[in-house]
C-alpha cells in the first residue's frame, strides 16, 4: 500500500466529517459521541495542520463513526 498524500487525507477527512454531520442530523449519533474527535481540534478546514494530525483525526473519526453505526444496527426499526 502506498502512503496517502496529505491532500487525499484531507479529502477523506472532509467526507468523514460530512457523514458525522448526517449521523447527528438523523439522530444516529449526538455531538457528544464525537467529543474525542472534537477535542483534537483538527478539522478538514485546518489545512496548515500536519499530515500526522489529520491522520490522527481521520482514525479517531472513523472509529467513532463505526461505533455509532454499530449501535444503530442494534436499535429496532421505528
PADREN-275163 format. One line per 2 residues: number of its first residue (from 1); their letters; for each residue z, y, x of N, C-alpha, C. Coordinates in Angstrom, 1 decimal, decimal comma. Atoms other than C-alpha are relative to their C-alpha. Layout:
BEGIN
NUM> a> Z/Y/X/Z/Y/X/Z/Y/X | ...
***
This chain:
BEGIN
1> xx> 0,0/-1,2/0,8/0,0/0,0/0,0/0,0/1,2/0,9 | 0,1/-1,2/-0,8/-0,9/3,4/1,3/1,0/1,0/-0,4
3> xx> -1,0/-1,0/0,4/1,6/6,3/1,4/-0,6/1,0/-1,0 | 0,4/-0,9/1,0/1,3/8,6/-1,6/0,1/1,4/0,5
5> xx> 0,0/-1,4/-0,5/0,3/12,2/-0,8/0,9/0,8/-0,9 | -1,0/-0,9/0,7/2,6/15,0/-1,9/-0,6/0,5/-1,3
7> xx> 0,6/-0,5/1,3/0,1/16,4/-4,5/-0,1/-1,1/-1,0 | 0,1/1,1/1,0/-0,3/12,9/-6,1/1,4/-0,2/-0,5
9> xx> -1,4/0,2/0,4/3,5/12,6/-6,2/0,4/1,0/-1,0 | -0,4/-1,1/1,0/3,9/15,9/-7,9/-0,7/-0,2/-1,3
11> xx> 0,7/0,3/1,2/1,2/14,9/-10,4/0,8/-1,1/-0,8 | -0,8/1,1/0,7/3,2/11,7/-11,2/1,3/0,6/-0,5
13> xx> -1,3/-0,7/0,4/6,4/13,8/-11,3/-0,2/0,8/-1,4 | 0,3/-0,7/1,2/4,7/16,0/-13,9/-0,1/-0,9/-1,2
15> xx> 0,2/0,9/1,1/3,6/13,1/-16,1/1,3/-0,6/-0,5 | -1,3/0,6/0,4/7,1/11,5/-16,0/0,9/1,0/-0,7
17> xx> -0,8/-1,0/0,7/8,7/14,8/-16,9/-0,5/0,2/-1,4 | 0,5/-0,2/1,3/6,4/15,1/-19,9/0,5/-1,2/-0,9
19> xx> -0,5/1,2/0,8/7,4/11,5/-21,0/1,5/0,3/-0,4 | -1,4/-0,2/0,3/11,1/12,5/-20,7/0,1/1,0/-1,1
21> xx> 0,0/-1,0/1,1/10,4/15,6/-22,9/-0,3/-0,7/-1,4 | 0,3/0,7/1,2/8,8/13,3/-25,5/1,1/-0,9/-0,5
23> xx> -1,1/0,8/0,4/11,6/10,9/-25,4/1,1/0,8/-0,7 | -1,0/-0,8/0,6/14,0/13,7/-26,2/-0,4/0,5/-1,3
25> xx> 0,5/-0,5/1,3/11,8/15,2/-28,9/0,0/-1,1/-1,1 | 0,1/1,1/1,0/11,5/11,8/-30,6/1,4/-0,7/-0,2
27> xx> -1,3/0,6/0,3/15,2/11,0/-30,4/0,3/-1,3/0,8 | -0,2/1,2/-0,8/14,8/8,1/-27,9/1,1/0,2/1,0
29> xx> -1,0/-0,4/-1,1/17,0/10,0/-25,4/0,5/1,4/-0,3 | -0,6/-1,4/0,1/19,1/13,1/-25,1/-0,1/0,6/1,4
31> xx> 0,0/-0,7/-1,3/19,1/15,7/-22,4/1,1/-0,5/0,9 | -1,1/0,5/-0,9/22,4/14,3/-21,2/-0,4/-1,3/0,7
33> xx> 0,5/1,2/-0,6/20,6/11,0/-20,5/-0,7/0,3/1,4 | 0,8/-0,4/-1,2/18,6/12,9/-17,8/0,8/0,9/1,0
35> xx> -0,9/-0,8/-0,8/21,6/14,6/-16,2/-0,1/-0,3/1,5 | 0,1/0,3/-1,4/21,3/12,7/-12,9/-1,3/0,6/0,6
37> xx> 1,2/-0,6/-0,5/17,7/13,9/-12,6/0,1/1,5/0,0 | -0,1/-1,5/0,0/18,5/17,5/-13,6/0,9/0,4/1,1
39> xx> -0,9/-0,4/-1,1/21,3/17,6/-11,1/-0,6/0,0/1,4 | 0,7/-0,1/-1,3/18,8/17,0/-8,3/-0,6/1,4/0,3
41> xx> 0,6/-1,3/-0,1/17,3/20,4/-9,0/-1,4/0,1/0,5 | 1,4/0,1/-0,4/13,8/19,3/-8,3/-0,8/-0,3/-1,2
43> xx> 0,9/0,2/1,1/11,2/19,7/-11,0/-1,5/0,0/0,5 | 1,4/-0,1/-0,5/7,4/19,4/-10,8/-0,4/1,4/0,4
45> xx> 0,4/-1,3/-0,4/7,3/23,1/-10,5/0,6/0,5/1,3 | -0,6/-0,4/-1,3/9,4/23,3/-7,3/-0,9/-0,5/1,1
47> xx> 1,1/0,5/-0,9/6,2/22,9/-5,2/0,4/0,1/1,4 | -0,4/-0,1/-1,4/7,9/24,0/-2,0/1,0/-1,0/0,4
49> xx> -1,0/1,1/-0,3/10,4/21,2/-2,2/-0,7/-1,1/0,8 | 0,6/1,0/-0,8/9,8/18,4/0,3/-0,5/-1,2/-0,8
51> xx> 0,5/1,2/0,6/7,9/15,3/-0,4/1,1/-1,0/-0,3 | -1,1/1,0/0,1/11,0/13,2/0,1/0,9/0,4/-1,2
53> xx> -0,8/-0,4/1,1/12,9/15,3/-2,5/-0,7/-0,3/-1,3 | 0,8/0,3/1,2/10,1/14,9/-5,0/0,0/-1,6/-0,3
55> xx> -0,1/1,5/0,1/10,1/11,1/-4,3/1,3/-0,4/-0,6 | -1,3/0,3/0,6/13,8/11,0/-5,0/0,1/0,3/-1,5
57> xx> 0,0/-0,4/1,4/13,3/12,9/-8,3/-0,8/-1,0/-0,8 | 0,8/0,9/0,7/10,5/10,6/-9,3/0,7/-1,4/-0,2
59> xx> -0,7/1,2/0,1/12,5/7,5/-8,6/1,2/0,0/-1,0 | -1,1/-0,2/1,0/15,5/8,8/-10,5/-0,5/0,1/-1,4
61> xx> 0,6/-0,2/1,3/13,4/9,9/-13,4/-0,6/-1,3/-0,5 | 0,6/1,3/0,4/11,6/6,5/-13,5/1,1/-0,9/-0,5
63> xx> -1,1/0,9/0,3/14,9/4,6/-13,5/0,6/0,4/-1,4 | -0,6/-0,5/1,2/16,3/6,8/-16,3/-0,9/-0,2/-1,2
65> xx> 0,9/0,3/1,0/13,2/6,5/-18,4/0,0/-1,5/-0,4 | 0,0/1,4/0,3/13,2/2,8/-18,1/1,3/-0,4/-0,7
67> xx> -1,3/0,3/0,7/16,9/2,7/-19,1/-0,1/0,4/-1,5 | 0,2/-0,5/1,4/16,1/4,8/-22,2/-0,9/-0,9/-0,8
69> xx> 1,0/0,8/0,7/13,1/2,7/-23,1/0,6/-1,4/-0,4 | -0,7/1,3/0,3/15,2/-0,5/-22,8/0,9/0,1/-1,1
71> xx> -0,9/-0,2/1,1/17,8/0,9/-25,1/-0,7/0,2/-1,3 | 0,8/-0,2/1,2/15,2/2,0/-27,6/-0,5/-1,3/-0,6
73> xx> 0,6/1,3/0,4/13,8/-1,6/-27,7/1,1/-0,8/-0,8 | -1,0/0,8/0,7/17,2/-2,9/-28,9/0,5/0,7/-1,3
75> xx> -0,4/-0,7/1,2/17,6/-0,3/-31,7/-0,9/-0,5/-1,1 | 0,8/0,5/1,1/16,4/-1,7/-35,1/-0,9/1,1/-0,5
77> xx> 1,0/-1,0/0,5/13,3/0,0/-36,5/0,6/0,6/-1,3 | -0,5/-0,7/1,2/14,1/2,6/-39,2/-1,1/0,1/-1,0
***
